[in-house]
Amino acid sequence: MPSPTMADVWAWMIFFFMLVALIVMVVFQLMCLADLEFDYINPYDSASRINKVILPEFITHGVLCFLYLVTGHWIAALICVPYLYYNVRLYLERQHLIDVTEIFNQLNYEKKRRLWKLAYLVLLLFMSLFMLIYSALEDDDEHSQ
C-alpha cells in the first residue's frame, strides 16, 4: 500500500495533467477567436469549434474540483470554487455557448474572458507543479531515512 505522500504525488500528477488539458482547451478557443479576428476562418466554423470544447472544459474543471475535495486538498478546492461558480452560472443562464450571429460583436469580450481563464489556470498549474515537486521531495525524504 503506498504511503500517503506517494498518493499525494499521484494526486498532484493527475491534477497537473487535468490542468494542462484545461489550458489546451482554453488556448484552442483563443486560437479560434484569433483566427476569426484575422479573417482566417468564418464565424460559423469558429463558433462551432469553440462550442464543441466548452462543455468538456466545464466538465473537466468540475471533476478537478471534485477530486480536490475527495483527496482532501481543501485550499486548492477553495481556489477552484470561483471559476467553478462562474462556469455553472454561465451554463444555468445559457450564456456558455457562442452565438454565431453575435460573435463579431462579442469578440473582444470573449477573448478577454478566455485570457482571464488562462491566467487563472496557469496560476493553478504552477501551484499544482509546486505541490507535485514538494510531495515528491517529501516522499523521497521519508524513504531516505
C-alpha angles and dihedrals in degrees: 000000000000119000117253091255092053088052087051090053090053092045093051090047090054090047090050094053092044089053090049088053091050091049091050090053093050093045089050089054091049091050091052090051091048091049089051092048092053091044096244092128135030122249095249094054092044094050093045092050092049094044090053092062100039097082094044087051091052093046093047091051091048091051090048091054090047091051090050088055096044093049092048099246094142099169092052090048091051091049089051096051100081092054091045091049090050092051093047091048091050091049096047092048089047092237097120097094125072116242113227093214094051101037095104092049092049097039098109092043092049092048092049091047092054093044089056089049090049093051091048092049093047090054090050089048092054090047090050092048091049092050091046091054092042092051092047092050091046090051090048091052091053093051094047094057 
